[in-house]
Amino acid sequence: MALEWHSFLWAADQWLINYSLSPSGLSAVTLFSVGHALELYLKACNAKMTGNIDRAVKFGHKVDDIWLDCQAQDSNFLPHRELRPSILALDLLDGNDLGQLAGEDLLHLAKNQEFYIVCKYLADLKYVGAPLKQHTGPYSFVFITRNPYWASLFQDIRSYLELPQPDRLDLIHHYVDEGELPEASIQFLRQVLSG
C-alpha cells in the first residue's frame, strides 16, 4: 500500500497533543513539539496538493519552505496567513536585528512571534540552552504555553485538509472524547477542533 498524505497526521496529532500537555517553563520542549506538529501538518497539506509524499518529505525541517511552497501550490491555502520574507531574512534571536524591521513588519512579528521562531529555528529548538546551529551568542524569546494562536492556526490547517475524515481515526477527537488528558490540555484541543 502506497503512503498517502494523511500518513503524516498520526505523528502530527501526537506532537500537537504533546504540546498541549507541556507545563509552562519548558520552552525547548514546548516549541519543538508544536513545531513538529506544524511541520507534519504542512507536509500533509503539501502531499495532498501535489500527490507526491516523497516531495513533501524532502523539505526536512524547513517549515518556512514547506509553508511557502504550499502557498505557491494553492492560492486557497490559508490566504489570510502570511510569512514575510523581510522577517525571515533576520536573525530573530538577535534583538539588534529586529531594529531593522519597518513598523508594520515589527507589529506583524509581535503578533506571530512563535510562528516565526518555529518556522526559522525548528531544527535548533531541541538545543535551547545549548549552542545553536543557526545563531551564535546570547538569545531569548517569549512563548505562551497552550497559546491560542496555535489552536487557531491548526484549526485552519485541519479545515483546509477537511479533517476529521469519516473513515479515519482522529487522535485529537479520540483523546478529547476519552477525557484522559488534563483539563487544560482538553480545553486547548477543543479550540483546535472548534472550526
Secondary structure, DSSP 8 states (H G I E B T S, - for coil): ----GGGGHHHHHHHHHHHHH--TT-HHHHHHHHHHHHHHHHHHHHHHHHS-HHHHHTTTT-HHHHHHHHHHH-TTSSTT----HHHHTS-TT-HHHHTTS-HHHHHHHHHSHHHHHHHHHHHHHTTTTS--SS--S-------TT-HHHHHHHHHHHHHTT-S-TTS--HHHHHHHHT-S-HHHHHHHHHHHT-
